[in-house]
């Protein structure tokens, strides 16, 4: 990861984010600095590395302006473990709900999956060879050569030639397997079955970590059982490849590396942080406000830096980057408890999206909705083109609907575009066949959508 971040300057990180997210330059700039600071910390003197803590970020902005997308894309750029949690799903310890430490355990789980996948990729070639050998052993069992001076069981003094003939046959079949010539042939294979049981505990509440440990312990105690399955060689290759790759990986090494990766590179995105903030009205608090403040106080040690037990080992949260976000329509950032406010020193206010932003969102990002529809229709061998005027009109309608009903930001484009394209998606391929080409014009957009806006019949757009 250090080498990856070395090549990513803050300007380059912003340029990468620009390929997917329109506008919000201030937010991109701050997350780019935070990401680059990780490389700076890991390359600073050893005695200072532990002292340099990340500048956690509080994003303030309405729904659909790009808060989550910025954090998620940042994690992809850095190849970092990333999870998104909603603060409103947590409850104070002792109440029914999720424990705040579960977000750290989820992050470690994500990190383990990332490291395991990378390790599997590294042993893929060796695993493929072992799978080929296993399939060949089923089709043509290998013959061991008979040592000189000894007598074979079936053919005296012919052990060497039998072994050579067998090896040549195996090599011919190996080529056929590699070329896919035998993919439809069925063979019997042994498949290991997982024996991890589902367990319920009576007599009191058990936290997530304890339940996972109980299940894993009992699963390890139970004997591994194999099951015979008759599958095609193509299916056997997929099943056995997973098993052989797992055997080649040292899980202890994976766990250690995953813990380090989560500690040094992990990003936790806490959404709806404003839902656990409560306006201080001077009435002394009470009711749900007590629980909300309790959630904040439970979050505080995690964000400050603490040791959390996971089934893979202890993880320290001191250098995990926390990005919190909320609309703050009712509560204000200052309504968070002061200690938590201090742990999010960087505050970024994201701008509401304009009609022009909607146009650029439809046209420019690499994953733009219009490009997604083009890709889906290409699968049906149907071409699709959006006129520039049509994109302008779609942006205008989406912006107008947001103003009339409820502002859900860029998500409104998805509902508008879906309503526009539904008839085409239904008619392909029965009515509109392969090699056809659909052109979306401004007139077509007005025909399908504008009447609804004029009549204020906006129920079609409400999520």
N, C-alpha and C positions, 0 to 999 in steps of 0.2 A: 504494500500500500504506500509506503514511504516513497518508493521510486515513482509510483503513479502520480502522487501529489506534487513531486518535484517538478514535473513537466507542466503542471497546471498553475499558472499565475492567476491572481484574482481577475484580471481582464479576460483571460481565456475561459475561466469558469463562467463569467457573465455571458461571454459569447456563446458558450455551450447552452446555457439556460435560455438565451434569446431564440434558439432554434425551436423551443417548445412553448415558451411563455411570452406573451405580448405585454409590453409595458412593465410597470412595477420595478423600475431601475433601482430605486433606493433599497428595496428588499433584496434584490439580486446582489447588489453591491455588498450588503452586510453579510449575507450568508457566504459569499465568495471569500470575504476577509476571514470569517470564522473557519472556513475549510482550510485556507492557506495557513492559518495560525497553527493548525494541527501539525503540519509538516515542520513549521518553525519550532514548535515545542519539542518534537521528537529529534530535532537536529541541534538543540541548544545544549549547553553543558549539563552533564548528568545531575549535578547537585541542584540545578534549577528546573529540571523537567517536571518534578512533582509539584513545584510551587506554581507553575503556570497553569491556571485553570481556564476553561473555555468561557467566552463571553456568550452566555445563553441569550436567546433572542425572543422577544415578545412581538408577534405580528398582530396588528389591529386592522380589521377590515371586514366588510360585509361578506356574506357567503358568495362563492363563485368568482372571486377576484384573483385566485391563483395561490392562496396560502399553502394548501396541501401540496399542490403540484410543484411549487418551488422546492419544498423540503424533500419530496420524493425524488425529483430529478437530481437534486444535489447529492443524495445518497447514491444514485446510479452512477453519477460522474466519478465519485470517489470509490466506488465498489465497496460501500460501507453497509453494515447491517442497519436496517431501518424498520421501525414500527410506528404505526399511528394509533393512538389511543384517544378516547374521549373522556375528559375529566368528569363528565356527568355520570359516567358508568361506575365511578369509584364511590365508595362510601367510607365513612370513618370506621376505623377498626372497632369491631364489636357490633356493627350493624350488618344487615344482609346486603351483600354486594361484593364486588371484586376488591381484592386487596391491592393497594397501590404498588406493592413490590412485584406483582404479577407482570407489570409492563417490562421490568428489567429481565425477568425470567423469559418472557416472550422474545426480548431482544437477543438473549443468549441462544435461544432455540433457533432463531433466524440466522445467527452467526454460525452455529454448528452446521446448519443446512448448507450455507454458502461454502464453508471450508470443506465439508464432505464432498460437495459437488465438484469443487476445484481438484480435490485429491483424486476423485473418480476419473476426472478428465485426464489427469496425469498418467493414470495406470490403464487407460482405455485400450491401448494397443496390446499390452501384455494380457489383459483380461480377454480380449477378442481371441488371442491365440489359445488361451486355456479353454475357452468355450468351443472353439473349433476342435480341439483335442478331445473334449468331452463328447461332442456329437459324433466324432469319428470313432471313438471307443464303443459307442452304442451301435453304430452301423457296421464297423469292421474292427473288431477287437485286435489289438496289436499282438504280434507273435515275437516272443523273446528268442534270440539266436541260441542255438545249442553249442556249448563250448567244444573246442576241438578235442577229440579223443573220447567224447561221451556219446551216448546213443539217445536219440530223441524218442519220444513216446510213440509217435506215429510213423515217422519217416527216418530211418537210420541214416546218420551222417548227412542229412539234408537240412539241418536246422538253419544254417547261414543263408542258404538260397531261399528257404521259405520266408525268413525274416525280411530279406531284401525284396522279394515279390510282394509281401504284405505291405512294406513301406511304400513301394511304388504305387500300389493300389490306393493306399491312404492318401497319397499326395494328389492322385487324380481326382479322388472324391473331395479333397480339400479345395481344389480349384473350382469344382462344380458348386460346392457350398458357397464359396466366395462370390461366384458369378450369379448366384441366385437360382441356379438350374434345379436345385432340389428343395426349394422353399416350401412346396406343397406336400412333400413327403412327410408322413406322420411317424413319430417315434415316441417311445415311453421314457419319461424323465422323472427323477425324484425331486420334489419341490419341498423346501423347508417351510413349515407352517409356524406362524407366530403363536405363542402360547400365553401372551399377556392377557390376563383376565380383566373383566370389568367388575369392580368391587364397590360395594356400598358399605358405609360404616354407620352403625346404629349407636345411639347414646350420646351424641354430641357432634358439634361441627369440627371438621378436619380441614386445614388449609390446603391450598392447591399443591404446594410442595410436598407435604406429608403424604397426600394421596398418590402423587406420582411416584414417590419413593416406595410406598407400599406395593403398588402395582408392579413396578420394575423388579423389586426384590422377589415377589412371588413368581413373576414371570421367569426370572433367572433360575429359580429353584425347580420349576417344572421341566420335565424332560423335553428335549426338542423332538418333534415328530415330523417325519417325512411323509409325503403323499405322492403316490404314482399318478402321473397325468399323461394322457396321450394327446400330444400337440404336434403341430406342423414344425418343421425345422426353423421356419421364420419366427414362429412364436417361441420356440425353445431358445433361439439365439437371444431374444430380448430378455426372457426370464433368467437364463443362466448368466447373461452378461452382468445383470444386477448383482447376482450372488457372488460371482467371481471377483467383481470389482470391490465388493464389500470385504471379501477375505483378504485382499491385497492392502487394505487400508488399516493403519494403526489408529484405532479409535481414541486411545489415550493421547496420542499426538494431536488428533483432530480437536479434542476437547480443550487441550492447553492452548492451541493456536486460536480456537474460537473465542475463548475467554479473553485473550490478549486483543483480538480484533474488536470485540465488543467494547472493551475498556478504552482502547485508543481511538477507535473509529466510529463507534456506535452513535446513531442519531435517533432520539426519541421525540416524536412530534405529538404534543399534548393539545388536542383540539378542544374547543368549547370551554376553555379555561374561565371564560366570563360566567359560565353557568354555576361555578362554585364560588364566585365572588358575590357578595351581598352588600347593597348600599347601606351605609351606616346612618340610620335615621335618628340615632340618639335614644332609642327606646330600650336600650340595654340588651337588645338581641333576644332571641328565643325562637322556638319553632324550628323550621328548617334551616335558619341561619346558623344555628349551632353546628348542625351536621356539615354544612358547607365549609365553615371555618375549620372543622375537624379534618375534612379532606385536604384542605390546604396545609394544615399542620402535619398531616401524614406524608404529603408530597415533599415537604420542605427538606427532611434529611436525605431523601433520594437525590434531590437536585443539588443539595449542598455537597454531597459526597459521603457515601456510607458503604458498608459491606453487605451484600445480599447473597443469601444462600440459594443456589440453584442445584438441580440434579447433576449438573456437570462440574460443579465446584463453586467456590466463592468468587464473586465479581465485585470490584470496587467501582463505584459510579462517579468518582471524582472528575474524570476527563471525558465522560459521555457528553455529547452536545445535546442540550434540551432546547427545542423550539416550541414555544407555546403560542396559541392563536385563539382569537375570539372576535366576535363582531362588536361586543361592548355597546350594544344598543341601549340597554337599561343600566347595567353596572358600568363602572369606569375602572381603568387599570388601578387607580388609587384605592379602589375598594378591596383589592387583594390585601392580605395581611402584609405589613411592612417587610417582614423577613423574606417572604416569597418574592415581593417586588424587587428586593435587592439582589435576588439570584437571577433576575432577567434584566441585566443592565442595558441591553440594546433594545430600544423600542422602535418599531418600524410601522408607519401607518400606510397601508396599501390603498391606492386610489380606486374609486368606483369606476367601472368600465363605461366608456363612451360608445356612441354609435360607430365612430371610426375604429375604435378598438375591436368591436365585434367584427367589422369587415376584415381587419387584419388577422384576427383569430381564425376566421373561416378560410383565409387564403394562404397564410405564411408558414405556420408551424409544421414541422415534419410529420406530426401526428394529427393534423387538422381534420375535422369531421368530414369535410368534403373529400379529402384524400382517402379517408377510411371507406366512404361509400364507393369511390372509384375502385379501390382494391376489392371490395366485396363483389361488385358487378363484373370485374375482370375474371373472377372465379367462375362466373356464368358465361364468359366470353362475350360480354356486352360492354360496349364503350360508354363512358359518361363524361360529359363536359359541363362545367358551370360557366356561363357568361359572367363577365365582370359586373355588369349591371344587375344581374341576378343576385350576386353576392352582396352588393350594396343594398338591394331591396330586402334581402333576408336579414341583414344587420339592422336596417331601419325598423322592420317589423318586430324583431326580437327586443330591440331597445324600447319600442313603444309598449309592447306587452309587459315588459318588466316595470314600466312606469305606471301602467294601469292596474295590474294585479298585485304582484309581489316581486321585489327585486331579488332574483336568485342568480344574478350575475351571468357568467358565460354558460352556465348549465341550461339557460333558456334556449340557447342555440340548438341544443340537442333535441329539445321537444319540438321546436319550430321545424328543424330540418327533417326530423322523423315524420312529422305530419305531411310535409311536402313530398317525401320520397315513398311513403307507405304504399301508394297505388302501384308504383313501379316495382317495388320489392315484392308485391303480391303477384303481379302479372308476369314476372320473370320466373321461369323460362316458358310457361304455358302460352302466354299471349305474345310476349316480346321474346323472340328466339335468339339463338346465338348469332354473333356477327352483327347484331343491331347496334345502333349508337343513339344514346339519349342525350339531348341537349337541353339543359335547364336555362330558360331565358327569364328576363324580368317579367314578361307577360304571363308566363307559366306560374311564376311565384305569386303574382297578383291574383291570378285566377283561382289558385288553390288556397291562398292565405289571407288576402287583403279583405275579402268579404267578412271574415270573422272579426277582424279588428274594427271595421267600420260599424258593425252591428253590436260591438262590445260583447259578442258571444265568445267569451274567452275561456270557457270551461275546458276546451280541448287542450289548453296549454298548462293547466294547473297540474302540478305533479302530485 
